């Protein structure tokens, strides 16, 4: 009954879209536009409607014919390829992908798996138009304007960015490199507004930063982080979300290089700017939470003033829980706070609960074989080992060490699967597993 109540309001729409008779192009376009407008007015996007709309449009328009700038019915009615591919098909594919990304019942992995084929189809639709992105190309059949060329640039950049991000989540790093290189070249060639151009360029620089960080190439990662920050700092005011995100990345890159002094100085300046009433920023926003989290992380990595780091991390977590308690950034913050507590030898129930929450959130968002999940397993292993070291009763000590071994073994399995046996993090996980096993044998 509940399903029928949800289904009933869209029955007429689904019936219209299930018609397998080829209709006149004018009628098809009118129906698609009418449904799009109607769906955009709703508070929530109905995935079923958008899926059927995509299937309906693909059936009605079919594939482009090589060498033709239009599609044609048997009665001679024509519609140009731009109207079909750019104005309609790419738009509704994008809307369905957006509906999946907004669906809170889907975890990060599930959402990405549903969106990736849609983005790949959008890339296929854009491929015939990519010749217009090469100023030296002579193989052009469609006559389009400069504004239309810029639109192709925008769509190409957005799709390449989305695909690169998903492949990054899936740890398919060769594919990330390919899509980032192509997307960044498009972004640099874009001739629209400077704000848009800086946003596009910065987006790919940020992905390149993450890629180099995973590879352990911190010098190149830092270069990408600095370029990304300079790119948006010129275009926006200091508290703009894009500037704050780039600042967060730069702070992390300085920390990875071991430049803790500048990292902490920059993190403190960033947080002070975010908290300044003159800037009028919502103090319960993700940008402010990130500011607290970044400074807490820098201080924690120096293993000093952990009381301050704990206070900062708690405030970051409070805000992120209010925004979305199951988000990946909330999971990062529960992990950060548990790590800070462990550094202070606070091994009570709160720390264990935080570690459990971190692991659960990462499994939900990234799956059991995700890199963040491996990190959560690893930290849980450290927790049990610390508990064992503080325990005098042999049986209890052994129990904690067995749990530590299990967690570290799982962390090593996942990290080896993703990054290979020679990755610095994999080698560290292997070393810590050996320590847990040795302590267990000695117990």
N, C-alpha and C positions, 0 to 999 in steps of 0.2 A: 504493500500500500504506500509506503514511504517513497519507493522508487517510482510508482505511478504518479504520485503528486508532483514529483520533480520532472517527470517525463511529459505530463499532459500539456503544459504551456508551450512546449516546442514541437508538438505533434504536427501541426500544420506546416511548420518550417521544414521538418524532416521529410514530410510527405512530398513537398515541392522539390526537395533536393534528391529524392530517390527516383525521380522520373528519368528513365533511361532513353527517352526519345530525344534525338538531337533537335534543339530549338533554335530559332533565328538568333544570331549573335546579339542583336539589339535587346531581345527579350532576356537572354542569358545575363548580359551585363546589368540590365535593370534589376533582375532578381538578386544578383550578387551584391550590388550596391545597397539595395533595400535591406537585405539581411545584415550586412555589415553595419549600417547606420543603426538599425534596431538593436543589434548586439552591443554596440559601443555605449548605448544609453543605459545598459544594465550595470548594476553594482559589481557583479561577478561574471567572468567570461565562461560561457558554457562550452566545455571542451567537445562535447558530442556534436554541437551545431557546427563548430569550426572544422572538425574532422570531416563531417559530411559536406561542408562547403568546399573544402579542398578537393575532395573526390569528385564532386559535381563539376567544378570548374575544369579539372584536368580532363574529365570525360568529354565535356562539351567543346573544349578548345583543341584537344589533342596535341600532338607534337608539331613543332615547326617543320616546314618543308625546306630542305636545303636549297639555298639560292633564292628563296622567296622572302620578301619583306612583309608578307601578310599570310593569314590563313583564309581559306576559301571554302564555302559550302558548295554543294552540287548545283544549287540554283544561282551561283555566281555571287552571292553575298560575301563580302570581304570584311576582315578586321585586321588592323596592322599589328605586327609582332610586339611593338612597344606597349600598346594598350593591353594586350594579353599578358605578356611576361612581366613587365615592370609595374604597370598600374594595377594588375589584378593578382596574378599567381604568386608573385613574390610577396605582395602585401598580406595575402591570406595565409600563406605559409608562415610568415612572421607572426601573425596574430595567433595562430595555433601554438607556435613555439612559446610565445609570451604567456598564453593560457597555462601551458605546462609549468612554466617557471613560477607562476603565481599560485599554483595549486599547493597549498600548505600540507596536503596529505601525502605529497611526494617528497622523498628525501633527495639529496643532491644527486646521487648516482642515478636514481630512477628518472628524475627530471632530465638529466643530461642525456641518458640513453634514448629518451623519447624525442628530445629536441635535435640531437645530432643529425639524424636522417633528414629532418626538415631543412636544416641549414645546408646540408650537402645538396639537396634538391634546389635550394635557392642559388647555390653556387653554380650548379649545372645550368640554371636559367640565365645566369649572368654571363656565363662563359662566351656565348656568341657576341656579347656586347663588349667584352674585354679588349677587343681590338681598338676601341675608342680611347682606351687608357694608355695606349702606346702612341705617342705623337708622331712616330716614324712609320706607322702602319699604313699600307696602301690598299689593304683588303677590306674595304668598307662598302657595304651595299645600302644600308639604311641611312637616310639623311636625318641627322638629329642636331639639336642646338647645343650651345655651350652649357646652358642650364641642365639639359638632359645628360650631358657628359658628366657634369658635376654630380648629378643624381646617381649615376652609375658608380662614380668614385665612392660616394657615401655608402651606398648599399654594399659594395664590394668590401669596403673597410669594415663595416659592421659585421658582415657575415664571416669574414676571415678572422676577426677578433673573437666572435662567439665560438667558432670551431676550435681556434687555438686554445681558448680557455677550457673547453671540454676535454680536449686531448691532454691538456696539462693535468686536469683532475684524474684522467685515466693513466697518467704517467707514460704516454706515448710520445716521448720527447723528440724523436726525429720528425714526427708530424707537426709538433708544436713549432719547431724550427722552420719548417717549410711554410706553414701558414703565416707565421710572424714575419718572415722575410718578405713575402709577397704583400701582406697587408701593410707593412711599414713603408714599402716602396710606393704603394697607392696613396697612403696618407701624406707622404712628403710631396707627391705630385699634385695633390688636391689644391684647387684654386678658388675655394670658397672663402668664408670668413676666417680670420686668423684664430678666433676662439675655437671654432670647429676643428680647424687644422691642428691646433695645439692639443686639443682633446684626443683626436685620433692618434697623433704621433705618440703622445704620452701613454695611451693605452697599450700600444705594442711595446714601448720601452719597458713598461711595468712587467709585461709577460716575459720579455727577454731577461729582465732582472731575476724573476723567479726561476727561470730556466737555468741561468748561470749559477744561481745559488744552489740549486739541486745538484748541479755538476761539481760543486765545490770550488768554482772559479770566482772567488770573492772579489778579486780585483776588477774583472770585467763587470761583475754584478754591480759593484759600487759605481762604476762609470755610467751604466744604464740608469741607476737610481738618481745620480746627480743630474744627468741630462733631462730625465723626466721631471724632476723638481724644478729645474730652471725653465723648462718648457711651459709649465702651468703657472709658475710664480710670476712670469711676465704678463700672462693673460688675465689673471684673476687676483682678487684681494686676498690678504693673508689667511682669512678664516673660511675661504671658499672650500667646500668639501673636497674638490679635486686637489687643491693645494695641500690640504691636511692629509689626504691619502698619500700623496707623493712625499710629504714630510715624514710620514710614518715609515715609508719604505726606505728613505734616506737614513733615518735613525737606525733602522735595523741593519742596513749595510755598513754603517760606521761601527756598530757593535760587532758584526761578524769579522770586520778587519781588526778588531781589538782597540779601536780608537774610542775608548769609553768616555774620556773626558769631553770630547766634542759631541759624542752621542748624547750624553746626559745634559750638556749645556743646551743643545738644540731641542731636546725633548722637553726640558723645563721651560724654555722660551715659547715653544709651541703650545704647551698646556696653559701657560699664563695668558697667552693671546686668546685662547679659546674661552677662558674663564672671565676675561675682561668684559665688564658690563657694557662698555662703549661699543663693543662689536655686536651686541644684541643677539648672541647665539643661544639657541635652546640648550639649556644645561642638562637636559635629559636625552640628548641626541647621540647618535653613534659616533659623530666626530669628537665629541667631548669624551665619550667612553674610550675611544682610541687613544686620545691624549693621555688619560690616566694610565691606560694599559702600557703604552710605549715607555713612559717614564718608569713605571714599576718594573718592567722587563729589563731596562738598562741598569737600574740600581741592583736588581737581583743578580744579574750576570757579573757584577763586580763583587758580590758577596759582602756588601756592607750596607749599613742602615736598613736592615731587613724589616724593621718595624714600619718605616716609612713606605717601603715597597709593598708591604702587606696592606696598609691603609689605602694606598693608591689602587691596588688590584681589587680590593673589596668595593671601592666606589665604581670602578669600571664594570665589575660584575653586576652590581646593583642596577646600573643603567641598562646593561645588555639584557638582563633578565626581564626588565620591564618592556623592552622592545620586542624580544623574541627569545625565550629561554632555551629553545632547541636549535638556535642558529649555530653555524660553525664558529662564529666569533665568540659566542657565549661559551662554547666548548673550549676554545683557546684560553679564555679567561679563567674558567674553572681549573684548567690545567696549570696555568700560571700561578694562581693562588695556592693550589695544592703544593706546587714546587717550592714556593716561598715558605710555606708552613713547614715543609720537610727540612728546608735549610736551617730552620730554627728548632729542629728536633721536636716539632709539634706533630706527634704521630697518633693522635686520637681519632675519634669517630668522625669529626668534621673533615679531616684530611682524607680519610677513606671514602667518605660520601662524595667528596669533590672528585676524587679519582674515578669513582664509579660513574659519576655524571659525565665526566670528560670522555670516558671510553664509550658510554652509551650514545652520546651525541655524535661522536666521530664515526661510530659504526653506522648510525642512522644516515649521516650526511655523506660519508665517503666509502662505506662498506667495510667488511672485515679485513679486506686486503688493501686498505688505503694507507698512505704514508702517515697521515695524522693519527690513524688508528694504531699504527706501529709505535709511534711516539708515546701514545697513551698507555699501551701495553708495557713499554719499556719503563716508564715512570712508575707504573704500578709495581713492577718488579723491584725497583729501587726501594719503594715503600716497604714491601714485605721483608726485604733484606735488612733495612734499618730496624724494623720491628724485631727481627731475629737477633740482631746484634745487641739489642737492649734487653733480651730475654735470658733469664738464668735457667729456667726449666728446659731440660734437653728436648723432651718430646715436643713442647710448644715451639722451641727454636727450630727444630727440624721441619715442623709443619709450615712455618713461615718461609723457610728456605726452599721447600718444595714448591710453594706458590710463587716464590721469586723466580725459580728456575723455569716454571711453566710460562710465566709472563715474558721473561727474557727470551725464551726459545721461540715464542710466537712472534715477538717483535723482530727477532733476527730472521725468521722465515719470511715475513712480509717484506722487510726492507731488502733482503737478498733478491726476492722475486721482482721488486720494482727497480732497484738501482744496481743490482749485481754484487758479487762478493768483494770487489775492491773499493767500493764506495767508502769514504771516511766514516760515515755514520754506521754502515754495516760492520766495519771493523771494530768500531766502539761497542756496538751491540754484542758482537762475538766475544769481545774481551770481558764484558760485564757478565755474560752468560757463563764464561769459564770461571769467573770469580765466585758466582753463586754456586756452581757445581762443586768447586773446591771446598767452599765453606760447608756445604752439605755433607761432603764425604768426611770432613774433619769433625763434624758435629757428633 
